[in-house]
């Protein structure tokens, strides 16, 4: 599975306006750690389907979004729900670490 990409023109509707929590993977094609986590995130996207969406933002093409959210290192994942930032997850992580972060974000989102 390839993760869907969002851009400055679609971010507000697809991420901030989503009924489901959304994990946004800020990264770039030249970034080796970013490339390494994409298959992990794609696998997790299947596992969390219907509960959490996972999308990507190309930091090379989307300078406005990168600046708006203060992204200074990649990969960085932000998890949003109902327009609110729930979690910032900097750096490459293992599948178990991402799953734990996503589970915690989903538990938090359920209380909002």
N, C-alpha and C positions, 0 to 999 in steps of 0.2 A: 504494500500500500504506500502510495506517495501522499505525504501530508499536504493538505490544501494551503496555498499561499494567500495571505491577505496583504493589501496595500493601503496606502494612506487614504485612498478613496473608498475602500471597503471596510476598514478597521472598525469604525464606529458601529456600523450595522452588524457586522459578523462577529465582533468580539464584545464590545460594550453593550450592544443590544441583544445579545444572545440569551435565550431562556436557560440554556445549559451553561455551567462554568466552562471557560475556555482557557487552555494553556497555550501561550504564545511563545514559540521558539524563535528568539532573535539570534540570527546567525548569518554566515556567509559561505559561499562555495569554496573559497580559498582557505577556510579555517578547518584544519584537520580534526580538532575535537568536535566541531559542529557536524562534520561529515560522519564522525564515529557515532554520535548519539542519534542521528536521524533514523537508522533502522530500529533502534531501541524504542524511540518515540512512536514510530509507525506501528510496532508491535503493541505498545501500550494503547495506542489509539483504537486498535481492534478490541482490546480487553475492556476499555472503558466506554465503548460505543453506547450511545444513548444516555450516558451519565456525565461525560466530559468530552469536549472537542479539543483536539490538538491541531494547531495551525502554525505556519511559519511566516516570518517576516525576514526578507533579505535586507540586511543592514546596509549593504552597498547601494541598493536602489532606493531604499526608503529612509533617507537622511532625516526627514521631518519627524517620522515616528520614532526613530532612534533617539533623536534629540528630545522629543516630548517626554519620553520615558527614561531619560538619563542613562541609556545603555552605554557603558564604557568598556565592557569586556564581553566577549562572546565565547561560547554559547551562554545565554542567559534565558531562562524561562520565567515568564510572569503568568500567574493564574488569576483570571478575572472572573467575577460573578456579579451580575446586575450592575455593571459599570464600575465596580469597585475592585481595586487591586487587593487580592487576598494573600498572595505569596510571591516573593522574588526568589528564584532558585539560580544563583550564579554558578557557572562552571559546569563541566561535564560530570555526570553522575552515572551510577550503575542503574540497571533496570529496577532493582529492589529499592534503591534510594528515591528514584522518581516515583515509583508506585506509592511509597510511604508519604511523600509530599502530596501526591494527588489525593490519596485517601484522607489526609488531614485537611486539605482544601475542600474536599467534598463534605466532610463532617462540618466544617465551618460554614460552608454555603448553606447547609441544611438548617442552620440556626438563624439565618438572615431573613 
